[in-house]
Amino acid sequence: DGSIEVIPFDTCYVDVSAVGGEVLFHQVELLSGRLHGMLEGVADSTGFFEGNVSLNSEDLRLVPAQWNLPAIRGRLNGQGAVKGPVENLDFAGWVNLYDFRLGPLGARSAALALMVDDVLGYQRVTTGIDGKGISLRGVPFGDFSLWGSADPASARVDSFRTVRGDTNVFFSVQADYSDTLTGIRVADFQVNLEGTLWSIDDPVNLTVGATHFSLPQMRLSSDQGAMSLSGLYEKDRVVAGSLQLESFDLALLNPFTHLERD
């Protein structure tokens, strides 16, 4: 047992040699529970490394606890190139997810093009995703695509789209984190329900925390009506909200009324 940087292992196989001023990593193989990692590459005398890495997990519930990830389920395999100074490595490659689940969110499969700057440090991530079978609390939304980025202080979704039959959803959003609250700005939100396009009139700002939720105002409208809502929650203090419908056909909600069964 041991660890290499952020990866703990149960078993480690190493084949390394030194030639001149270079260190050749012929093969470094790590096994940690159901996680399997492989690394090969070359480090020169200045500490600059260039190589390839692959990672496979047959059960994401068993990823190392040291990674402090939320409770996730599914399977993963990925591979790509790693290069840079050892203290500031960058990754560029692909990751595939299968039967993924994170809380109420699920997806049958997803392919991610992934770039990570400073893998062992600050971790700035940029990704593009194409996937199938996305659902939220058992409500199916069909195929999906996403382009966005994230770092420890913020996350941005430049484009997220789902398509299921003649119903599709599109939004773009920015989130900024603090110790207790997350500030979210929804720049664009559109839902096409059976040929009727609904969209927000203006960008929406809300804040979310463990004991707080605030949505000052959101208006979603189309040529067939409108819906306005707002809400405020402060734990043990305030629960308030409002919903106003203007010529809203409730039958339009049928694509989203699927109930998840155990």
Disulfide bonds with the S-S distance in Angstrom:
none
